[in-house]
Amino acid sequence: MFEFKKLKDIHLEITSKCQAACPMCERNNHGAMPNPNLIESDWSLEDFKKIMSPNLLNQIKSLRFCGNFGDPIINDNLIEMCRYTKLVDKNINIDIHTNAGARKQEWWQELASVLTDNDRVHIALDGLEDTHHLYRINTTYDKVIKNAKAFIDAGGKAVWAMLIFKHNEHQVEEANRRANDMNFVSFSVKASQRFITSLKFEVYDKNKNITHYLEPASNIDLNYITKEHLDKFELLSKSAEIKCEVKHSKEVYIDAQKILSPCCYIAPGKYLYTETNLLKDSYQRVKEQYLMIVESLGGFEKLNTINNTVEDIINSKEYQTVWDYYWSNNKPIMCVKSCSKIDNVMRPQDQYIKKA
């Protein structure tokens, strides 16, 4: 891996809570049914200050508030965390990824006053009035737009981030126009990668009734997973060449439980859940591999950033030495899937990126 003195970026999940119920998110099972394996928790401001010490903040260049399960704006301490970060080092770039469907407009104005021109808030707006809510369940287009306007008008720099499906692909041009009119600094479009076992994804309500279906955008070439693909993947993974993304970018990920992982791809392993029989064995294998990696790194206690500094964890003998073994011999599914030449066997690459 890399030594602490080379660390550049930190990806934080300061909460595993979210008011939305996006059907393809790992915190939900096809919509309104929660993932029974997920443990919800928040960082306190005291946790943040202890983990993100001046020594650590002075080492890095950027801080990303995002995560696998939660939305950072749900944490009541987000603004104060940003304020503290800027007091320690005003030059750190802050990125916040959110559905922006929560908080009052005054809160968004205060956030804008704390951030600087180099910071960005990436706002998920997946369509317009009639389509946005079909994926961002429990959020509304009008509420998100009002919050975005309050933030931008107060001087904040926002990115309109649109996830495209068949139901909203015809609205990309109009969404881009609205983003320009509202003074978003940029507009990005990305196709969903999460059509795994079918190109028609069921969305359920709390009673497990199908409310609608999600389908991929028509100009995106996706392949869904079959038993044949899984068997092929197991064979191909043995010869896969893993090129670790975070080894190159010099980044670490700290989850809502304050456990440090090298990246956000590996971190959710213990929380994965599926009712799809086709993926149950694979998900179980991912969990087993995740726990094996944690054990190799010294266990959860050694990776707990409340009890150990980020510097000590990264510079530990375990963190510095175990990765070559996993990349060369016992290759984890998530590493092969995310950072190898055959990752398109399991997931398509991001496509159709567009900026205003």
N, C-alpha and C positions, 0 to 999 in steps of 0.2 A: 504494500500500500504506500502511503506517503506519510511523512512526519508532520507533527502538529504545526511546525513553523511554515509549512507549505499550504495549510488549510486556507481556502478562499471563501467558501460559501457554506451557509448552514440553512437547512430546510427544517422548519419547526411545525409540529402539530400541537398547538397550544390548547386544543380541545378536541374531543372526539364526538362532540355534540353538534347537531345540525337540525334546523327546523324543517328542512326540505326532505322530500322522500323520492329522490331521483331513482327511477326503477333499476338502472344499471350500476348504481353505486353499491359497493360492498357492504355498506351499513344497512342496506335494504334488500329484501328478497322480492324482486319484481314489483316494487312500489311500496305499498302501505304496510307490508309485513317486515318488522325489524329483524336484523341478524341476531340470533340468540347468543352467539359467541362474543358479541361486542361488549366491552366494558367501557362505559362512558365516564370520562373524567376531564378535569380542567387543570391548567397551570394557574397557580396564584401569582401575583406580582412578585412576591418574595421568592417563589421558585425561579421565576424568570431572572431576577437579579442575581441569585446565587449561581445558577447555571451559566447565564450569559454575563460573566464577570467582565470588568474592564479589561483584564488581560486577554480574554477571549475576543471581545468586541474589537479591540485594537489590532487583533490578528487578521480578521476577516474583511472582505470587501462588500459582501451582500448578505442579506437576511431575507429568507422567503417564508412567509406565513401561509401555509397551505395545508398539506396533510392528505391522508388517505380516507379518513372517515368524517372529520368534523369541518365546520366552517369557522374560520378564525374570528369573525365578528360576533359569534355567539359568546366568546369569552369576554366577560365584562372588563377585563384588564388590558385589552388590546391597545387602546390609545395610550395608556400609561406605559406600556411596554415599548411602544414606538418612541414616546417622549424620552424615556430613560436611555434608549439606544442612541438617540440623537444628541443627548447631553454628553454621553461618553465619547461618541465620534460622529459628528454631523455628516461625515462623508460616506458613511455606510449606506449603500443602496437598499431600500426596503421594497419588497414586492408582496402584495397581499392578493390572494385569490379567493373570491367570494361569490355567492349567489346574490348578495346585496338585497335580499328580501326581508331583512330584519333591521331594526333600529329606527329611531326617529330622524328626521332631516337635520335636526340640531346636532345629533351625534356625528353625522357625516360631515357637517361643517367643521366641527371640532377636529375630526381626523385630518381633514385637509389642512388645518392650521398647524398641525404637528409635522406633517410630511413636507418634503422639499421637492423641487422641480425634477430631481433625478429619481424619485420614487414613483411606483406605479401601483394602482389598484386594478386588478383584472376582474371585470364584472361579467358574470355569466348571463348573457341575454340570448336565449336560444329561439329567436324568432320574434314575432310581433304580438299584438294583442290576442290574436286567435290561436296562436301556436306555442308561445313560450311555455305555458303551463303544462303542456302535454308531456314534457320531459322534466322540467323543474317543478315537480308537484309540490304544492303548499307554498309556492311563490306566485306573485302576479306581475305581469308586465308593467302595469301602471305604478305599482309600489316601487319596483326596481328602478324605473325611469325617474321617479321623483327623488329617490335617494341619490341616484347618479347625478342628476341635475344639481342637487344641493351640494354635493361634493365638488363637482366641476366648477360651479359658480363661485365657490369659496376658494378656488385656486388649485384644487386637486387635479392630478393627472391620471386619467382613467383609460383603460383599454376595454373596448367592447369585444368580448370573447364569445363567439357563436358556435355552438355545436350543431352540426347539420345532420338532418335525417330526411327521409322522403317527404315528410309532412311540412318541412319548412325550407327546403332547398330553393323553392321559387321566390323566397323572400330575402335572399342574400343581398341583392342589389338595393332594395329599399332599406334594409337594415344598415347597409353601408352608408347610404345617403343620410339617414337619421343620425348615425354616429358622427358624420362630418358636421351636420347642422348643430349638434349638441356640443361640439368641440371635444369629443373624445380624441385622445392623442393618436390612437390607432385602432384598427378594426382587424380582428383575426378570425379565421374560419377553420374549423377542424372537424373531420369526420369522426364519428364514434368508432372506437376500436373494439367495442364490447359485444358485438354480435358473435357469440362463441359457438353455440351449438345449433343455431338456426338463424336464418335471415329474416325471421319474423318473431319479434320478442313480445311476449304477453305482459301487459301491465294490469296488476290486480288492485282491488280495493281491500279494505280491512277484512271483509268477509270472503276474500279470495274469489271474488267475481271478476272476470275479465272486463275491464273498462275500455281498453283500446289496445292497439298493437303499435310497436315501433318497428320501422323498416329503414334500412340504410339508404342514403342518398343514391340516386340512380347513376351518377357519374363516378361512383366509388366502387372499385373492384375488390370485393371482400370474399374471403373463403371462410366458411364456418367449419367447426371441428366435428369430425366423425371418429368412430372407433379406429378406423384405418389411419387417420391423421395422428391419433394418440400413439398408436403402435409405431408409426413411422417416426414420430418425434422422439420416442424413447431410444430408437436405434440411432437416429441422426445426432442426438445430443452427445453421444459418446465421442463423436469426431468434431463437435462444434468448437470453434475457436472463440473463446470468450474475451471480449475487449471491454473491460469494466468502465462504464461511463463516468462514475464518480472518481475513479482513480485518475482519470484524465482531467476532470473538472475540479478536483480537490474539494469535495463536498462531503458532509455527513448529514444524517437525518436523525432527529430526536422526536419520538412519538409522544402521545398524550400521557403515557405512563412514565415519561422521562427516561425511556430506554434508548440508548444510542445504537443506531444501525448504520451501515455504510450508505444505504440508500432507501428510498421509499418503496422500491420494488420488493425487497426482501422483508421489510418490517411488518406487513400485515399478515404474514404467514400463519400465526397462531389464531387469527380471528376469521379466517376464511370459512365460508359456509355455502352450501349449495344443496338444493333439493333435486338437482339433475343427476340421475344415476350415472350418466356417462362421465361426469367430472368428479364424482365422489372419490374414487381411488386416486386421481391425480391431485385433488385438493388435500387429501390425507397425506400424500407423499410430500407435498409442499410444506405442510405443517411439520412433518417429521424432519425434513431437511433444515427448516428454520431452527428447530430446537437443537439439532445437531450443531449448527453454526454457532448458536448462542453458547452451547457447552464448550465448543472449541475456543471461544473468545473469553472464557472464564466464568460464564454463567450470568444470569440477570443481575445479580448484585454488583458484579464488576462493570456492567454496562449501564448501571443506574447513575444518571448524571447529578442526582441530588447528593449521593454519597461519594462520587468520584468526579474529578474534574475532566472536562473534555480532553484536555491536554494529556492527562495521565492515561485515559482510555486509548487514545490514538497512538500514543508512544509506547504502549505496553507491548511486550514481546509477542503476545498472542495476536493482537490486532495487526502487527507488522508482518507476521509470518504465516498465518493460516490460509491466506487467500490463494497463494500459488497452488496449494494442495487442492482446494475446491475448484479452481479454474482448470487445473490440469487433470485431476483424477476423478474425484467425486463431485461431478458438476451439478449444482443445484438447478432444478427446473426453472426457477425464476431468473437465474443468471443467464441460462441458455435462452430463455424466452425474451429477455429484455436487452441483453448485451452481446448477442452473437450473430453470426452471419445467417443463421437459419431461424431468426426470431419470427419471420413471417409465417412459419408453420403454425404458430400459436396465435399471433395477433398481427393485423395489418399495420403498416407504418402510417404515421400521421400523413394525411394528404390534404390537398386543396387548401393551402394556406394563402391567405390574402390579407393585405393591409391597405388601409385607406391612404 
